[in-house]
Amino acid sequence: MKKTVPHAIASLAFGALAALSGAAQAHQIWIEQPAGQNAVIRFGEFGENLREASPGLLDKFVAPSATLTSAAGTKTVDATKSANGFTLPFKATAGEALVAEDAQYPLFTFKRDGQEVTNWYRPSARLVTDFAAQKPQLALDLVPAGKHGEFQLFFQGKPLAKAKVSLVTQSGWAKEAHTDAQGHVSFEMPWKGVYVAEVSHTDKTPGERTGAKGAERYQGVSYVTTTTFVQADGVEPIPAGPAATPNK
């Protein structure tokens, strides 16, 4: 059953990450696209009007990149760090979509049952311009399912069931629901303006990745992904609160 909840409750979806690795991993990335401007990757808490900055937690990112998908194909670029986000040299127009991720975010270590455990935090994001059905591109990907307000969640290309999805606006208004057996979840979207759907998933399968430091082993991966959609019609949105102060 869907229900309206304060954003503080909706954010509990990411509480386990916070307990494991500190405030940075409680956050998520999302893609903003101000009217008439190119897209920007943000890091923080959208529903709390928090955008992390540089110097600060934004500096933890290693190599964020983004891919624009259009009728002409796909185009992938490296993002450029600014004072409060990562700018992209393009924007998604009608019928196009953007995805972004940083697959080289630093591994982090914590203690569990007296043993040191190394984990991989994998943030990613998607921006869509309509609800036409799309195929997944990210490891954890929440894509439009062909009907307004309906999404389908995939993990490693397969539908992910029983996952909690939170839909938030910048004012802190939020709803949450769980995906069904085929990964589908739907929401009513009453407000005009920007919505960000948030979801996380933990995979405790050990593995190894190759990065700037060479081969790095990990005991699990914490995936966090978002999908942004701007609704042109609807009830005038509740005003957002003052911008939260970035962490240092």
Biotite code that builds the C-alpha atoms (Angstrom):
import biotite.structure as struc

atoms = struc.array([
    struc.Atom([0.000, 0.000, 0.000], chain_id="A", res_id=1, res_name="MET", atom_name="CA", element="C"),
    struc.Atom([1.263, 3.437, -0.871], chain_id="A", res_id=2, res_name="LYS", atom_name="CA", element="C"),
    struc.Atom([1.350, 6.090, 1.821], chain_id="A", res_id=3, res_name="LYS", atom_name="CA", element="C"),
    struc.Atom([2.439, 9.639, 2.287], chain_id="A", res_id=4, res_name="THR", atom_name="CA", element="C"),
    struc.Atom([5.339, 10.010, 4.707], chain_id="A", res_id=5, res_name="VAL", atom_name="CA", element="C"),
    struc.Atom([7.694, 12.763, 5.865], chain_id="A", res_id=6, res_name="PRO", atom_name="CA", element="C"),
    struc.Atom([10.959, 12.723, 3.959], chain_id="A", res_id=7, res_name="HIS", atom_name="CA", element="C"),
    struc.Atom([12.820, 11.907, 7.145], chain_id="A", res_id=8, res_name="ALA", atom_name="CA", element="C"),
    struc.Atom([10.967, 8.575, 7.218], chain_id="A", res_id=9, res_name="ILE", atom_name="CA", element="C"),
    struc.Atom([11.377, 8.005, 3.497], chain_id="A", res_id=10, res_name="ALA", atom_name="CA", element="C"),
    struc.Atom([15.104, 8.484, 3.915], chain_id="A", res_id=11, res_name="SER", atom_name="CA", element="C"),
    struc.Atom([15.262, 5.455, 6.220], chain_id="A", res_id=12, res_name="LEU", atom_name="CA", element="C"),
    struc.Atom([15.596, 3.457, 3.017], chain_id="A", res_id=13, res_name="ALA", atom_name="CA", element="C"),
    struc.Atom([19.185, 4.598, 3.139], chain_id="A", res_id=14, res_name="PHE", atom_name="CA", element="C"),
    struc.Atom([19.696, 4.341, 6.882], chain_id="A", res_id=15, res_name="GLY", atom_name="CA", element="C"),
    struc.Atom([21.660, 1.142, 6.659], chain_id="A", res_id=16, res_name="ALA", atom_name="CA", element="C"),
    struc.Atom([24.162, 2.841, 4.382], chain_id="A", res_id=17, res_name="LEU", atom_name="CA", element="C"),
    struc.Atom([24.539, 5.667, 6.849], chain_id="A", res_id=18, res_name="ALA", atom_name="CA", element="C"),
    struc.Atom([25.186, 3.249, 9.689], chain_id="A", res_id=19, res_name="ALA", atom_name="CA", element="C"),
    struc.Atom([27.852, 1.516, 7.658], chain_id="A", res_id=20, res_name="LEU", atom_name="CA", element="C"),
    struc.Atom([29.754, 4.372, 6.169], chain_id="A", res_id=21, res_name="SER", atom_name="CA", element="C"),
    struc.Atom([28.765, 7.755, 7.504], chain_id="A", res_id=22, res_name="GLY", atom_name="CA", element="C"),
    struc.Atom([26.663, 10.604, 6.174], chain_id="A", res_id=23, res_name="ALA", atom_name="CA", element="C"),
    struc.Atom([28.060, 10.540, 2.633], chain_id="A", res_id=24, res_name="ALA", atom_name="CA", element="C"),
    struc.Atom([26.642, 7.084, 1.900], chain_id="A", res_id=25, res_name="GLN", atom_name="CA", element="C"),
    struc.Atom([23.201, 8.093, 3.211], chain_id="A", res_id=26, res_name="ALA", atom_name="CA", element="C"),
    struc.Atom([23.024, 10.449, 0.259], chain_id="A", res_id=27, res_name="HIS", atom_name="CA", element="C"),
    struc.Atom([22.157, 9.836, -3.348], chain_id="A", res_id=28, res_name="GLN", atom_name="CA", element="C"),
    struc.Atom([22.924, 11.467, -6.667], chain_id="A", res_id=29, res_name="ILE", atom_name="CA", element="C"),
    struc.Atom([20.242, 12.827, -8.950], chain_id="A", res_id=30, res_name="TRP", atom_name="CA", element="C"),
    struc.Atom([20.182, 14.713, -12.246], chain_id="A", res_id=31, res_name="ILE", atom_name="CA", element="C"),
    struc.Atom([18.809, 18.260, -12.414], chain_id="A", res_id=32, res_name="GLU", atom_name="CA", element="C"),
    struc.Atom([18.094, 20.103, -15.619], chain_id="A", res_id=33, res_name="GLN", atom_name="CA", element="C"),
    struc.Atom([17.119, 23.750, -15.030], chain_id="A", res_id=34, res_name="PRO", atom_name="CA", element="C"),
    struc.Atom([14.913, 25.204, -17.766], chain_id="A", res_id=35, res_name="ALA", atom_name="CA", element="C"),
    struc.Atom([17.002, 26.083, -20.813], chain_id="A", res_id=36, res_name="GLY", atom_name="CA", element="C"),
    struc.Atom([20.239, 24.842, -19.254], chain_id="A", res_id=37, res_name="GLN", atom_name="CA", element="C"),
    struc.Atom([22.415, 21.748, -19.485], chain_id="A", res_id=38, res_name="ASN", atom_name="CA", element="C"),
    struc.Atom([22.008, 18.928, -17.002], chain_id="A", res_id=39, res_name="ALA", atom_name="CA", element="C"),
    struc.Atom([23.875, 18.765, -13.668], chain_id="A", res_id=40, res_name="VAL", atom_name="CA", element="C"),
    struc.Atom([24.578, 15.777, -11.428], chain_id="A", res_id=41, res_name="ILE", atom_name="CA", element="C"),
    struc.Atom([23.872, 16.642, -7.779], chain_id="A", res_id=42, res_name="ARG", atom_name="CA", element="C"),
    struc.Atom([24.861, 14.806, -4.611], chain_id="A", res_id=43, res_name="PHE", atom_name="CA", element="C"),
    struc.Atom([22.990, 15.128, -1.341], chain_id="A", res_id=44, res_name="GLY", atom_name="CA", element="C"),
    struc.Atom([19.351, 14.851, -0.253], chain_id="A", res_id=45, res_name="GLU", atom_name="CA", element="C"),
    struc.Atom([16.862, 16.246, -2.780], chain_id="A", res_id=46, res_name="PHE", atom_name="CA", element="C"),
    struc.Atom([13.922, 16.214, -0.351], chain_id="A", res_id=47, res_name="GLY", atom_name="CA", element="C"),
    struc.Atom([15.932, 18.198, 2.205], chain_id="A", res_id=48, res_name="GLU", atom_name="CA", element="C"),
    struc.Atom([17.162, 20.740, -0.370], chain_id="A", res_id=49, res_name="ASN", atom_name="CA", element="C"),
    struc.Atom([20.730, 19.626, 0.345], chain_id="A", res_id=50, res_name="LEU", atom_name="CA", element="C"),
    struc.Atom([23.364, 19.768, -2.382], chain_id="A", res_id=51, res_name="ARG", atom_name="CA", element="C"),
    struc.Atom([26.873, 18.867, -1.330], chain_id="A", res_id=52, res_name="GLU", atom_name="CA", element="C"),
    struc.Atom([29.697, 21.153, -2.452], chain_id="A", res_id=53, res_name="ALA", atom_name="CA", element="C"),
    struc.Atom([33.414, 21.384, -3.131], chain_id="A", res_id=54, res_name="SER", atom_name="CA", element="C"),
    struc.Atom([35.442, 21.639, -0.978], chain_id="A", res_id=55, res_name="PRO", atom_name="CA", element="C"),
    struc.Atom([33.475, 18.993, 0.892], chain_id="A", res_id=56, res_name="GLY", atom_name="CA", element="C"),
    struc.Atom([31.792, 15.654, 0.238], chain_id="A", res_id=57, res_name="LEU", atom_name="CA", element="C"),
    struc.Atom([31.550, 16.334, -3.488], chain_id="A", res_id=58, res_name="LEU", atom_name="CA", element="C"),
    struc.Atom([35.300, 15.789, -3.631], chain_id="A", res_id=59, res_name="ASP", atom_name="CA", element="C"),
    struc.Atom([34.887, 12.081, -2.815], chain_id="A", res_id=60, res_name="LYS", atom_name="CA", element="C"),
    struc.Atom([33.750, 11.402, -6.386], chain_id="A", res_id=61, res_name="PHE", atom_name="CA", element="C"),
    struc.Atom([36.398, 9.986, -8.699], chain_id="A", res_id=62, res_name="VAL", atom_name="CA", element="C"),
    struc.Atom([35.048, 9.703, -12.241], chain_id="A", res_id=63, res_name="ALA", atom_name="CA", element="C"),
    struc.Atom([31.338, 10.485, -12.663], chain_id="A", res_id=64, res_name="PRO", atom_name="CA", element="C"),
    struc.Atom([30.127, 10.047, -16.228], chain_id="A", res_id=65, res_name="SER", atom_name="CA", element="C"),
    struc.Atom([26.814, 10.390, -18.029], chain_id="A", res_id=66, res_name="ALA", atom_name="CA", element="C"),
    struc.Atom([25.165, 8.914, -21.121], chain_id="A", res_id=67, res_name="THR", atom_name="CA", element="C"),
    struc.Atom([22.544, 10.662, -23.234], chain_id="A", res_id=68, res_name="LEU", atom_name="CA", element="C"),
    struc.Atom([20.212, 8.332, -25.126], chain_id="A", res_id=69, res_name="THR", atom_name="CA", element="C"),
    struc.Atom([18.309, 9.691, -28.126], chain_id="A", res_id=70, res_name="SER", atom_name="CA", element="C"),
    struc.Atom([16.946, 8.524, -31.479], chain_id="A", res_id=71, res_name="ALA", atom_name="CA", element="C"),
    struc.Atom([20.449, 9.116, -32.880], chain_id="A", res_id=72, res_name="ALA", atom_name="CA", element="C"),
    struc.Atom([22.019, 6.658, -30.418], chain_id="A", res_id=73, res_name="GLY", atom_name="CA", element="C"),
    struc.Atom([24.018, 7.159, -27.229], chain_id="A", res_id=74, res_name="THR", atom_name="CA", element="C"),
    struc.Atom([26.696, 9.648, -26.224], chain_id="A", res_id=75, res_name="LYS", atom_name="CA", element="C"),
    struc.Atom([28.826, 9.183, -23.098], chain_id="A", res_id=76, res_name="THR", atom_name="CA", element="C"),
    struc.Atom([30.905, 11.945, -21.504], chain_id="A", res_id=77, res_name="VAL", atom_name="CA", element="C"),
    struc.Atom([32.853, 12.618, -18.318], chain_id="A", res_id=78, res_name="ASP", atom_name="CA", element="C"),
    struc.Atom([31.201, 15.132, -16.023], chain_id="A", res_id=79, res_name="ALA", atom_name="CA", element="C"),
    struc.Atom([32.997, 18.347, -14.985], chain_id="A", res_id=80, res_name="THR", atom_name="CA", element="C"),
    struc.Atom([33.090, 19.245, -11.283], chain_id="A", res_id=81, res_name="LYS", atom_name="CA", element="C"),
    struc.Atom([31.723, 22.644, -10.290], chain_id="A", res_id=82, res_name="SER", atom_name="CA", element="C"),
    struc.Atom([31.215, 24.222, -6.872], chain_id="A", res_id=83, res_name="ALA", atom_name="CA", element="C"),
    struc.Atom([28.037, 22.244, -6.115], chain_id="A", res_id=84, res_name="ASN", atom_name="CA", element="C"),
    struc.Atom([27.685, 19.486, -8.697], chain_id="A", res_id=85, res_name="GLY", atom_name="CA", element="C"),
    struc.Atom([28.996, 17.909, -11.881], chain_id="A", res_id=86, res_name="PHE", atom_name="CA", element="C"),
    struc.Atom([28.016, 19.675, -15.070], chain_id="A", res_id=87, res_name="THR", atom_name="CA", element="C"),
    struc.Atom([27.283, 17.947, -18.377], chain_id="A", res_id=88, res_name="LEU", atom_name="CA", element="C"),
    struc.Atom([27.758, 19.352, -21.903], chain_id="A", res_id=89, res_name="PRO", atom_name="CA", element="C"),
    struc.Atom([24.218, 18.471, -22.966], chain_id="A", res_id=90, res_name="PHE", atom_name="CA", element="C"),
    struc.Atom([20.599, 18.244, -21.849], chain_id="A", res_id=91, res_name="LYS", atom_name="CA", element="C"),
    struc.Atom([17.833, 15.739, -22.454], chain_id="A", res_id=92, res_name="ALA", atom_name="CA", element="C"),
    struc.Atom([15.073, 16.989, -24.750], chain_id="A", res_id=93, res_name="THR", atom_name="CA", element="C"),
    struc.Atom([11.659, 15.407, -25.426], chain_id="A", res_id=94, res_name="ALA", atom_name="CA", element="C"),
    struc.Atom([11.940, 11.672, -25.934], chain_id="A", res_id=95, res_name="GLY", atom_name="CA", element="C"),
    struc.Atom([15.518, 11.489, -24.639], chain_id="A", res_id=96, res_name="GLU", atom_name="CA", element="C"),
    struc.Atom([16.945, 10.170, -21.369], chain_id="A", res_id=97, res_name="ALA", atom_name="CA", element="C"),
    struc.Atom([20.092, 10.647, -19.303], chain_id="A", res_id=98, res_name="LEU", atom_name="CA", element="C"),
    struc.Atom([21.863, 8.241, -16.958], chain_id="A", res_id=99, res_name="VAL", atom_name="CA", element="C"),
    struc.Atom([24.866, 8.947, -14.734], chain_id="A", res_id=100, res_name="ALA", atom_name="CA", element="C"),
    struc.Atom([27.043, 7.046, -12.296], chain_id="A", res_id=101, res_name="GLU", atom_name="CA", element="C"),
    struc.Atom([30.413, 6.938, -10.577], chain_id="A", res_id=102, res_name="ASP", atom_name="CA", element="C"),
    struc.Atom([31.665, 3.349, -10.642], chain_id="A", res_id=103, res_name="ALA", atom_name="CA", element="C"),
    struc.Atom([34.963, 4.375, -8.965], chain_id="A", res_id=104, res_name="GLN", atom_name="CA", element="C"),
    struc.Atom([33.597, 5.912, -5.759], chain_id="A", res_id=105, res_name="TYR", atom_name="CA", element="C"),
    struc.Atom([36.106, 4.952, -3.028], chain_id="A", res_id=106, res_name="PRO", atom_name="CA", element="C"),
    struc.Atom([35.581, 1.668, -1.199], chain_id="A", res_id=107, res_name="LEU", atom_name="CA", element="C"),
    struc.Atom([34.988, 2.028, 2.532], chain_id="A", res_id=108, res_name="PHE", atom_name="CA", element="C"),
    struc.Atom([35.707, -0.261, 5.460], chain_id="A", res_id=109, res_name="THR", atom_name="CA", element="C"),
    struc.Atom([33.676, -0.811, 8.630], chain_id="A", res_id=110, res_name="PHE", atom_name="CA", element="C"),
    struc.Atom([33.501, -3.397, 11.410], chain_id="A", res_id=111, res_name="LYS", atom_name="CA", element="C"),
    struc.Atom([30.819, -6.096, 11.516], chain_id="A", res_id=112, res_name="ARG", atom_name="CA", element="C"),
    struc.Atom([30.843, -8.726, 14.265], chain_id="A", res_id=113, res_name="ASP", atom_name="CA", element="C"),
    struc.Atom([34.375, -7.654, 15.127], chain_id="A", res_id=114, res_name="GLY", atom_name="CA", element="C"),
    struc.Atom([35.628, -8.177, 11.583], chain_id="A", res_id=115, res_name="GLN", atom_name="CA", element="C"),
    struc.Atom([36.622, -5.525, 9.062], chain_id="A", res_id=116, res_name="GLU", atom_name="CA", element="C"),
    struc.Atom([34.346, -5.478, 6.004], chain_id="A", res_id=117, res_name="VAL", atom_name="CA", element="C"),
    struc.Atom([35.026, -3.520, 2.814], chain_id="A", res_id=118, res_name="THR", atom_name="CA", element="C"),
    struc.Atom([32.033, -2.250, 0.877], chain_id="A", res_id=119, res_name="ASN", atom_name="CA", element="C"),
    struc.Atom([31.502, -0.567, -2.489], chain_id="A", res_id=120, res_name="TRP", atom_name="CA", element="C"),
    struc.Atom([29.041, 2.336, -2.670], chain_id="A", res_id=121, res_name="TYR", atom_name="CA", element="C"),
    struc.Atom([27.650, 2.666, -6.230], chain_id="A", res_id=122, res_name="ARG", atom_name="CA", element="C"),
    struc.Atom([25.540, 5.794, -6.782], chain_id="A", res_id=123, res_name="PRO", atom_name="CA", element="C"),
    struc.Atom([23.686, 6.269, -10.062], chain_id="A", res_id=124, res_name="SER", atom_name="CA", element="C"),
    struc.Atom([20.880, 8.375, -11.489], chain_id="A", res_id=125, res_name="ALA", atom_name="CA", element="C"),
    struc.Atom([18.494, 8.698, -14.409], chain_id="A", res_id=126, res_name="ARG", atom_name="CA", element="C"),
    struc.Atom([16.550, 11.646, -15.847], chain_id="A", res_id=127, res_name="LEU", atom_name="CA", element="C"),
    struc.Atom([13.537, 10.947, -18.077], chain_id="A", res_id=128, res_name="VAL", atom_name="CA", element="C"),
    struc.Atom([11.429, 13.288, -20.202], chain_id="A", res_id=129, res_name="THR", atom_name="CA", element="C"),
    struc.Atom([8.340, 11.048, -20.464], chain_id="A", res_id=130, res_name="ASP", atom_name="CA", element="C"),
    struc.Atom([7.011, 7.682, -19.316], chain_id="A", res_id=131, res_name="PHE", atom_name="CA", element="C"),
    struc.Atom([7.579, 5.751, -22.535], chain_id="A", res_id=132, res_name="ALA", atom_name="CA", element="C"),
    struc.Atom([8.943, 2.332, -21.558], chain_id="A", res_id=133, res_name="ALA", atom_name="CA", element="C"),
    struc.Atom([12.748, 2.179, -21.447], chain_id="A", res_id=134, res_name="GLN", atom_name="CA", element="C"),
    struc.Atom([15.309, -0.589, -21.089], chain_id="A", res_id=135, res_name="LYS", atom_name="CA", element="C"),
    struc.Atom([17.677, -0.607, -18.094], chain_id="A", res_id=136, res_name="PRO", atom_name="CA", element="C"),
    struc.Atom([21.228, 0.689, -18.565], chain_id="A", res_id=137, res_name="GLN", atom_name="CA", element="C"),
    struc.Atom([22.448, 0.868, -14.958], chain_id="A", res_id=138, res_name="LEU", atom_name="CA", element="C"),
    struc.Atom([23.171, -1.993, -12.555], chain_id="A", res_id=139, res_name="ALA", atom_name="CA", element="C"),
    struc.Atom([20.244, -0.798, -10.410], chain_id="A", res_id=140, res_name="LEU", atom_name="CA", element="C"),
    struc.Atom([17.873, 1.071, -12.704], chain_id="A", res_id=141, res_name="ASP", atom_name="CA", element="C"),
    struc.Atom([14.365, 2.474, -12.183], chain_id="A", res_id=142, res_name="LEU", atom_name="CA", element="C"),
    struc.Atom([12.919, 3.071, -15.647], chain_id="A", res_id=143, res_name="VAL", atom_name="CA", element="C"),
    struc.Atom([9.547, 4.331, -16.932], chain_id="A", res_id=144, res_name="PRO", atom_name="CA", element="C"),
    struc.Atom([7.168, 1.443, -17.624], chain_id="A", res_id=145, res_name="ALA", atom_name="CA", element="C"),
    struc.Atom([4.946, 3.002, -20.304], chain_id="A", res_id=146, res_name="GLY", atom_name="CA", element="C"),
    struc.Atom([2.250, 4.610, -18.144], chain_id="A", res_id=147, res_name="LYS", atom_name="CA", element="C"),
    struc.Atom([2.345, 7.957, -16.334], chain_id="A", res_id=148, res_name="HIS", atom_name="CA", element="C"),
    struc.Atom([3.598, 7.469, -12.784], chain_id="A", res_id=149, res_name="GLY", atom_name="CA", element="C"),
    struc.Atom([4.585, 3.837, -13.353], chain_id="A", res_id=150, res_name="GLU", atom_name="CA", element="C"),
    struc.Atom([8.163, 2.564, -13.078], chain_id="A", res_id=151, res_name="PHE", atom_name="CA", element="C"),
    struc.Atom([9.917, -0.783, -13.292], chain_id="A", res_id=152, res_name="GLN", atom_name="CA", element="C"),
    struc.Atom([12.982, -1.579, -11.197], chain_id="A", res_id=153, res_name="LEU", atom_name="CA", element="C"),
    struc.Atom([15.786, -3.750, -12.566], chain_id="A", res_id=154, res_name="PHE", atom_name="CA", element="C"),
    struc.Atom([18.890, -5.155, -10.918], chain_id="A", res_id=155, res_name="PHE", atom_name="CA", element="C"),
    struc.Atom([21.542, -6.566, -13.236], chain_id="A", res_id=156, res_name="GLN", atom_name="CA", element="C"),
    struc.Atom([18.959, -6.520, -16.048], chain_id="A", res_id=157, res_name="GLY", atom_name="CA", element="C"),
    struc.Atom([16.300, -8.512, -14.171], chain_id="A", res_id=158, res_name="LYS", atom_name="CA", element="C"),
    struc.Atom([13.128, -7.179, -12.448], chain_id="A", res_id=159, res_name="PRO", atom_name="CA", element="C"),
    struc.Atom([13.665, -6.588, -8.729], chain_id="A", res_id=160, res_name="LEU", atom_name="CA", element="C"),
    struc.Atom([10.685, -7.419, -6.502], chain_id="A", res_id=161, res_name="ALA", atom_name="CA", element="C"),
    struc.Atom([9.753, -6.205, -3.008], chain_id="A", res_id=162, res_name="LYS", atom_name="CA", element="C"),
    struc.Atom([12.046, -3.167, -3.115], chain_id="A", res_id=163, res_name="ALA", atom_name="CA", element="C"),
    struc.Atom([10.985, 0.039, -1.392], chain_id="A", res_id=164, res_name="LYS", atom_name="CA", element="C"),
    struc.Atom([10.812, 3.070, -3.676], chain_id="A", res_id=165, res_name="VAL", atom_name="CA", element="C"),
    struc.Atom([10.386, 6.611, -2.328], chain_id="A", res_id=166, res_name="SER", atom_name="CA", element="C"),
    struc.Atom([9.074, 9.443, -4.476], chain_id="A", res_id=167, res_name="LEU", atom_name="CA", element="C"),
    struc.Atom([10.007, 12.898, -3.158], chain_id="A", res_id=168, res_name="VAL", atom_name="CA", element="C"),
    struc.Atom([9.770, 16.554, -4.064], chain_id="A", res_id=169, res_name="THR", atom_name="CA", element="C"),
    struc.Atom([12.145, 19.278, -2.930], chain_id="A", res_id=170, res_name="GLN", atom_name="CA", element="C"),
    struc.Atom([9.614, 20.462, -0.331], chain_id="A", res_id=171, res_name="SER", atom_name="CA", element="C"),
    struc.Atom([9.991, 17.140, 1.504], chain_id="A", res_id=172, res_name="GLY", atom_name="CA", element="C"),
    struc.Atom([6.618, 15.734, 0.378], chain_id="A", res_id=173, res_name="TRP", atom_name="CA", element="C"),
    struc.Atom([7.060, 12.021, -0.156], chain_id="A", res_id=174, res_name="ALA", atom_name="CA", element="C"),
    struc.Atom([5.314, 8.755, -0.917], chain_id="A", res_id=175, res_name="LYS", atom_name="CA", element="C"),
    struc.Atom([6.687, 5.257, -0.736], chain_id="A", res_id=176, res_name="GLU", atom_name="CA", element="C"),
    struc.Atom([5.630, 1.946, -2.251], chain_id="A", res_id=177, res_name="ALA", atom_name="CA", element="C"),
    struc.Atom([7.094, -1.493, -2.928], chain_id="A", res_id=178, res_name="HIS", atom_name="CA", element="C"),
    struc.Atom([7.727, -3.103, -6.284], chain_id="A", res_id=179, res_name="THR", atom_name="CA", element="C"),
    struc.Atom([5.631, -6.113, -7.265], chain_id="A", res_id=180, res_name="ASP", atom_name="CA", element="C"),
    struc.Atom([6.880, -9.483, -8.526], chain_id="A", res_id=181, res_name="ALA", atom_name="CA", element="C"),
    struc.Atom([7.847, -7.952, -11.881], chain_id="A", res_id=182, res_name="GLN", atom_name="CA", element="C"),
    struc.Atom([9.518, -4.888, -10.388], chain_id="A", res_id=183, res_name="GLY", atom_name="CA", element="C"),
    struc.Atom([6.608, -2.563, -11.160], chain_id="A", res_id=184, res_name="HIS", atom_name="CA", element="C"),
    struc.Atom([5.625, 0.321, -8.886], chain_id="A", res_id=185, res_name="VAL", atom_name="CA", element="C"),
    struc.Atom([3.285, 3.246, -9.512], chain_id="A", res_id=186, res_name="SER", atom_name="CA", element="C"),
    struc.Atom([2.597, 6.606, -7.903], chain_id="A", res_id=187, res_name="PHE", atom_name="CA", element="C"),
    struc.Atom([0.083, 9.397, -8.102], chain_id="A", res_id=188, res_name="GLU", atom_name="CA", element="C"),
    struc.Atom([1.924, 12.612, -8.912], chain_id="A", res_id=189, res_name="MET", atom_name="CA", element="C"),
    struc.Atom([-0.319, 15.537, -7.902], chain_id="A", res_id=190, res_name="PRO", atom_name="CA", element="C"),
    struc.Atom([2.234, 18.338, -7.920], chain_id="A", res_id=191, res_name="TRP", atom_name="CA", element="C"),
    struc.Atom([3.657, 20.361, -10.749], chain_id="A", res_id=192, res_name="LYS", atom_name="CA", element="C"),
    struc.Atom([7.444, 20.373, -10.804], chain_id="A", res_id=193, res_name="GLY", atom_name="CA", element="C"),
    struc.Atom([10.367, 18.048, -10.124], chain_id="A", res_id=194, res_name="VAL", atom_name="CA", element="C"),
    struc.Atom([10.036, 14.551, -8.661], chain_id="A", res_id=195, res_name="TYR", atom_name="CA", element="C"),
    struc.Atom([12.906, 12.268, -7.679], chain_id="A", res_id=196, res_name="VAL", atom_name="CA", element="C"),
    struc.Atom([12.268, 8.558, -7.099], chain_id="A", res_id=197, res_name="ALA", atom_name="CA", element="C"),
    struc.Atom([14.855, 6.930, -4.834], chain_id="A", res_id=198, res_name="GLU", atom_name="CA", element="C"),
    struc.Atom([15.713, 3.267, -4.271], chain_id="A", res_id=199, res_name="VAL", atom_name="CA", element="C"),
    struc.Atom([18.589, 1.280, -2.751], chain_id="A", res_id=200, res_name="SER", atom_name="CA", element="C"),
    struc.Atom([19.692, -2.342, -2.879], chain_id="A", res_id=201, res_name="HIS", atom_name="CA", element="C"),
    struc.Atom([22.515, -4.203, -1.119], chain_id="A", res_id=202, res_name="THR", atom_name="CA", element="C"),
    struc.Atom([24.304, -7.106, -2.776], chain_id="A", res_id=203, res_name="ASP", atom_name="CA", element="C"),
    struc.Atom([26.499, -9.066, -0.329], chain_id="A", res_id=204, res_name="LYS", atom_name="CA", element="C"),
    struc.Atom([28.298, -10.973, -3.067], chain_id="A", res_id=205, res_name="THR", atom_name="CA", element="C"),
    struc.Atom([32.101, -10.510, -2.679], chain_id="A", res_id=206, res_name="PRO", atom_name="CA", element="C"),
    struc.Atom([34.062, -9.386, -5.695], chain_id="A", res_id=207, res_name="GLY", atom_name="CA", element="C"),
    struc.Atom([36.928, -7.376, -7.095], chain_id="A", res_id=208, res_name="GLU", atom_name="CA", element="C"),
    struc.Atom([37.087, -4.200, -9.138], chain_id="A", res_id=209, res_name="ARG", atom_name="CA", element="C"),
    struc.Atom([39.938, -2.537, -11.003], chain_id="A", res_id=210, res_name="THR", atom_name="CA", element="C"),
    struc.Atom([40.447, 1.180, -10.478], chain_id="A", res_id=211, res_name="GLY", atom_name="CA", element="C"),
    struc.Atom([43.107, 3.824, -10.072], chain_id="A", res_id=212, res_name="ALA", atom_name="CA", element="C"),
    struc.Atom([44.550, 1.876, -7.130], chain_id="A", res_id=213, res_name="LYS", atom_name="CA", element="C"),
    struc.Atom([44.663, -1.369, -9.092], chain_id="A", res_id=214, res_name="GLY", atom_name="CA", element="C"),
    struc.Atom([42.695, -4.439, -8.005], chain_id="A", res_id=215, res_name="ALA", atom_name="CA", element="C"),
    struc.Atom([40.447, -3.800, -4.978], chain_id="A", res_id=216, res_name="GLU", atom_name="CA", element="C"),
    struc.Atom([38.452, -6.516, -3.231], chain_id="A", res_id=217, res_name="ARG", atom_name="CA", element="C"),
    struc.Atom([35.113, -5.908, -1.525], chain_id="A", res_id=218, res_name="TYR", atom_name="CA", element="C"),
    struc.Atom([32.603, -7.968, 0.464], chain_id="A", res_id=219, res_name="GLN", atom_name="CA", element="C"),
    struc.Atom([29.440, -6.297, -0.833], chain_id="A", res_id=220, res_name="GLY", atom_name="CA", element="C"),
    struc.Atom([27.988, -3.488, -2.900], chain_id="A", res_id=221, res_name="VAL", atom_name="CA", element="C"),
    struc.Atom([25.516, -0.814, -1.764], chain_id="A", res_id=222, res_name="SER", atom_name="CA", element="C"),
    struc.Atom([23.598, 0.452, -4.786], chain_id="A", res_id=223, res_name="TYR", atom_name="CA", element="C"),
    struc.Atom([21.620, 3.698, -4.616], chain_id="A", res_id=224, res_name="VAL", atom_name="CA", element="C"),
    struc.Atom([19.822, 5.059, -7.664], chain_id="A", res_id=225, res_name="THR", atom_name="CA", element="C"),
    struc.Atom([17.314, 7.790, -8.504], chain_id="A", res_id=226, res_name="THR", atom_name="CA", element="C"),
    struc.Atom([15.049, 8.742, -11.377], chain_id="A", res_id=227, res_name="THR", atom_name="CA", element="C"),
    struc.Atom([14.111, 12.380, -11.989], chain_id="A", res_id=228, res_name="THR", atom_name="CA", element="C"),
    struc.Atom([11.017, 13.564, -13.855], chain_id="A", res_id=229, res_name="PHE", atom_name="CA", element="C"),
    struc.Atom([9.701, 17.126, -14.319], chain_id="A", res_id=230, res_name="VAL", atom_name="CA", element="C"),
    struc.Atom([5.908, 17.336, -14.465], chain_id="A", res_id=231, res_name="GLN", atom_name="CA", element="C"),
    struc.Atom([4.612, 20.313, -16.405], chain_id="A", res_id=232, res_name="ALA", atom_name="CA", element="C"),
    struc.Atom([1.051, 20.214, -15.036], chain_id="A", res_id=233, res_name="ASP", atom_name="CA", element="C"),
    struc.Atom([-0.520, 19.747, -11.631], chain_id="A", res_id=234, res_name="GLY", atom_name="CA", element="C"),
    struc.Atom([-1.113, 21.517, -8.349], chain_id="A", res_id=235, res_name="VAL", atom_name="CA", element="C"),
    struc.Atom([1.347, 24.302, -7.603], chain_id="A", res_id=236, res_name="GLU", atom_name="CA", element="C"),
    struc.Atom([4.130, 22.703, -5.542], chain_id="A", res_id=237, res_name="PRO", atom_name="CA", element="C"),
    struc.Atom([4.713, 23.279, -1.850], chain_id="A", res_id=238, res_name="ILE", atom_name="CA", element="C"),
    struc.Atom([7.639, 25.709, -1.568], chain_id="A", res_id=239, res_name="PRO", atom_name="CA", element="C"),
    struc.Atom([10.973, 24.133, -0.677], chain_id="A", res_id=240, res_name="ALA", atom_name="CA", element="C"),
    struc.Atom([12.571, 25.053, 2.601], chain_id="A", res_id=241, res_name="GLY", atom_name="CA", element="C"),
    struc.Atom([15.859, 26.960, 2.770], chain_id="A", res_id=242, res_name="PRO", atom_name="CA", element="C"),
    struc.Atom([18.847, 25.224, 1.254], chain_id="A", res_id=243, res_name="ALA", atom_name="CA", element="C"),
    struc.Atom([20.592, 22.966, 3.768], chain_id="A", res_id=244, res_name="ALA", atom_name="CA", element="C"),
    struc.Atom([24.232, 23.629, 4.603], chain_id="A", res_id=245, res_name="THR", atom_name="CA", element="C"),
    struc.Atom([26.632, 21.237, 2.814], chain_id="A", res_id=246, res_name="PRO", atom_name="CA", element="C"),
    struc.Atom([28.810, 18.927, 4.899], chain_id="A", res_id=247, res_name="ASN", atom_name="CA", element="C"),
    struc.Atom([32.542, 19.495, 5.102], chain_id="A", res_id=248, res_name="LYS", atom_name="CA", element="C"),
])
